[in-house]
Amino acid sequence: MKFDRDSLEKINIYTLRNVAREIGVKSPTSLTKPLLIEEILQIQSGQSKPSQPSKRGRPIKNSLEDRTTENYVSIRDKEAIKKEFIDKILKEIENRLYDIL
């Protein structure tokens, strides 16, 4: 998956570190967000070689597939979904009350 600077800047630091691990950035936890973005872009463009993943340390908690920007639902979207759900429930309650009366 190819990333551009704008999409990388929107990702939080924890997800960005997972992206960096998948791409081959060496020691992504020791780099700041701007440096991580630069490293990722350099590896994607071929200016740097990806490092080999280390077998040491704790396994990664989340895979990259679960944490891409396409899979995230923004807070605004969550609020809209919640409102839509509540509206459906209220409409159903209203319909049942009309049936009873």
Secondary structure, DSSP 8 states (H G I E B T S, - for coil): ----HHHHHHS-HHHHHHHHHHHT-SSGGGS-HHHHHHHHHHHHHTSS------S-S---SS-GGGGSGGG---HHHHHHHHHHHHHHHHHHHHHHHHHH-
